[in-house]
Amino acid sequence: MTSPVTTEVRRLADSALGWLSGHRDGFRLGDDALEPDADVNGSWKPVGELAQMCLCVRRATRPGTTAHDTAVDLIRHAWRETRDGALFLDVQRLEPWASYPFEVYAAFASAGLRNPAYEHFTATLVRTRAWRTTEQLPNRLLSVLNSECRTGLTPHEATSAALRRTWLGGLPEPWAFERTAGYTLTHVVYHLTDWGHDPHRVPEDIAAYLHAWLPAWLDNCVEAGLWDLSCELLAVAASLPDPPAPELTDDAWRALALAQDTSGALPETDRGPHGEEVPRVFANCYHSTLVAAFAATLTAARRAEASDSDATHRGVPQ
């Protein structure tokens, strides 16, 4: 039997996807996407995040459901913004050693949307010494390595070696957790598990560490009204080989349901730096609403998976 909180989690995901669909015009590259002074964080990053989060929703939902069909529609919208992948070749030629075009493209490739000309170019690029030796923060290196896998290329370094150079891979003292570390560790788990698609890639010691400390970190983030980071941590919880028991995350989901407005938008934080109310405009809501849809969909899918498994073990007909 589905719990009331799990039902609320699914409602939250559907509502978030409805808001994203209604605000798709905010996810555009624009005519200046290739300009030298263009803001990557305001163009390529949102479009790439839309593709990635909606890919996760598509994978975790059944065809014919509203969530699945909305996710498919939004992925196609994002792909059209890249001119069916042609813009990736243009921007990579302008910035040969930049990894962000390749990382964004990998999300589309995982969704089955590919551009042969771009892949021909990057197949040569990733074999160069310059690509292999470009210095990256360990968590970003994990993203590049996962992107190489997603596009069918051989990773240029072992994932395990890069993992142990990250904050999370070092199993730091739990009280060292703060906002920057939180975002870093969440993305380490995303790249390690291919955005929750393969939870068993998480090593046992890291899974045990997260089981022990993630609930406390999550409670602190919820108490502080850090909705974006709370959603990221909930997505990590749902990406572990054995997700935490629902009672350890249900309070967070209840808080997020209350923070989400009737349109489906979820602001990144409860209050601004000076205690002011955060305006519910696109820039303040798009990322947290995307992550809410991702985390909620993945959580609902993992809970359904666990419920089906329990029923099978008890001999209950499915």
N, C-alpha and C positions, 0 to 999 in steps of 0.2 A: 504494500500500500504506500502511495506517495505521501510524504509528510507535507504539512502546510508550508513549511519553509522552502522545501524543494519546489513546490508549486509557485511560491513567490519568486524564487530564483528564475524560473522559466518565464514568468511574467515580466520580470525586470529585463531579461534578455530581449524579449520581443519588443518591449517598449523602447529600449535603447536602439534596436535595429530600425524601428519606425522613425525615430528622430534622425538617425544617420541617413536613412533613405530620403527623408524630407529636406535634409541639408546637404545633399550631394554636391550642390554648386560650390560649397566651400572646399571641396577636394578637387582642385584644379591646378594644373601646372602653369598655365598662363603663357603669354607670348614671350615673357622674359626668362623662362626657365633655363635657357642656355646662356644667358648673359653672365659675364665674369663676376659681377657684383650681386647676382641673384641670391636671395635668401633660400638656401636649401631646406632649412627647417620650416619654411613657410610654403614650400612647393613639393619637392620630391618626398620629404619625410611624411607629410600627411597622406599623400596618395599611396605611398608604400605601406603605411600603417593600415590604411583602409583595405588594401589588397590582402595584407597578411592576416588581419583580424577576421576578415570575412572568409578567407580560406579556412581558418580554424572553425568558424561557425559552420561552413559548408561541410567540413569533414565530420563534425559531431552531430549533425542533424539528418533527418530522413528527407529524401526528395519528395516534393509535394507539400511539405510543411511551409508555413509562412516564413519562418526563420531561414530555412534552407534557400527558398526561392529569392528572398530579399538579399541574402549574402551573394548568391550567384549574380544577381542583377548589379550589385554594387561592385563586384570584381570586374564585370564587363565595363562598367562606367570608368573605373580606374584604368583599365587597359586602353580604352579609347583615348583617355587623356595622354597616354604615352604614344599615341598614333600607332597602335598595335605593335609597340615595342621599338619603333624606328627611332624615337628620341633617345633611347638608351645608347645606341651606337653613336649618335651625335655628341652626347655629353661625355661618353667614355673616350672618344677621340680628343675632346677638349681637355679632359683630365685623366690621362691614361692610368695613373697610379691611385686614383681615388677609388675607394672600395664601395662607397654608398650606391652608385648606380648598379653595380653587380649584386649587392645585397637586396636592393629593391626588386631587381629583375628576378632574383631567385624565388621570391614569393609568387610571382606570376608563373614562373616555370613550374612550380609545385602545383599550381592550379591548372596546368596543361596549356598555358598560353605562352607561346615561344616565338622568337624572332630568329630565323636561321642566320641572317647576316650578323647580328650582334653576337650570337654564339660562336660563329666562325672567328670573329675578331677576338673575343675573350679567350677562346681556346689557345690562341697563340700568346696572348697577354699573360695568362697565368703560368706559362712555362718560363717566363723570363726571371732572371735573378732579381731584377728590380721589384717585381711583384712579391717574390718570396721573402725579400729582405726589408720591405717597407715596414717600419716599426709601427706596431699597433698595441694599444692597451689589451691585456689578455682577454677581456670579455668581448672586445670588438674582433679580436683574432678568432675567437670561437664562432662569431657570426660569419666571418669570411669562410672559415673551414666548413661550416654547415651549408653555406651558400654554394660552395664548390660541390658538395655532395648533392645538393638539390638540383643542380644543373647538369649532373652526370659527369662531373670532372673528379679527378683524384685529388683529395685534399693535400695541400703542400706541406702539412705538418700533422703530427698525431694530436688528436683532440685531447687525449689524456694528459699530455704534457702541458698544453695550454691551460687546461682546467685547473691544474694544481698551482698555477701562477696567479689565479684569481683570488679575490677576497674570500669568496665562499669555499673555494678549493682548499684554502689554508685552515678552514675550520676555526675562525678567530673566536676570541672571547665573546660570548653573546651580548655582553653589555657594550661592545664596540659598535653595535648596530646603530646606524643613524640614516637619515634620508638618502644621502648619496650611496651609501653601502647597500641600502634597500633596493634602489633601482638597479645597481650593478648586479646584485645576486639574483634578482628576478630574471634578468636577461641572460645570465649565465645558464640558468635552468631552461629558459626558452630555447636557446641555441643548442644546448646539450640534448634536449628531448625533441627537437624539431617542433617547437611550439606545442608541446603537450602530446604530440602524435606518438611518441615512443617513450613512455615513462621509465621503462626498464633500462634506459641508458644512464640513469642516475646511479652512481656508485653507492654501495651500502652505507659507507660511513657518512657520506653527505646526506643521504636520505634520512638516516637516524638523527643527524644533527638538526635537520630541518623539522623533523617530527618533534624534537624536543623543544625547539626555540621559536619556530614560526608562529605558533598560536599566541605567544606572549608579545611578539613584535606586532602581530596583527591587531591585538587588543589595544596596544599603544597608539597605532596609527588611526584606528577608529576613534579612540578617545580624543585624539588631536584633530579629527575631522579631515584627515588626509585621504580623501576618497580615491584619488587616482592610485596612490601607492597601496592602499588597502585592496583595491581590485587586482593590482599586480601580484600581491602576495596570495590572494585567493586563487589566482590562476596558477601560481606555483604549487599551492596545496593540491590542486586538481591534477598537477603534472607529475606527482610523485608515484612511485610504483604502488604504494598503498596510501591513498589520501587519508588525512586525519579524519577521525570520527566526526560525523556531522555536528555533534553538540559542541565541538571546538571551534566551528566556524559559523554556526547559525546566528549568533548574536551580531556578527559582522554583516551578514546578509540582511538581517532585519534593519540595521542602521543604514545600510546603503539603499534599501527600499524606501526608507523614510526620506533620505537625502535626494533621491531622484524625483524630479518634478513631473507633473502630469503629462508633459510633452515627451518624456523619455530622456531628457537631458540630465546628466550628472556632472556637477562642477568638479574641478580638480581638487579644490579644498572647500571646507565649510566656510571659512572666513579668510579675508585678505590679511596681509602682514600687519595691518593696524586695526584689526578687528572688524573691518568693514564687510558688508555683505558682498559676495562675489557676483558680478553681473552674469546672467545666463546667456552670454554671447558665444558665438562659435569658437573663438580662440580659447575661451576658458573651459569649454565643455567637450570639444571634439575628442580629445585623447582619452579622457576618463570615461566618456560614453562608449568609445570603441573598446577599451579594456574591460568595461563592465559587461558588454555583450560577449566578449571572448571568455572571460572568467565564468560568467553565469552559464553559458552554453556548455563549456567544458565540465563545470561542476555538475550540472544536471545530467550530462552523459555518463560521467563516472559514477554518480549515485545510482542511475538506472542500471548500469553494468553490475554494480555491487549487489543491487536488489535482485537482479536476475540470477546472479551466481548463488546468492543465499537461497533463493527459491528452488534452484536446481538441486542444491545439496540437501534440502529438506524434502525433495521429491514432490514439490508442488507443480502441477501441470502449468505450462506456459501458454 
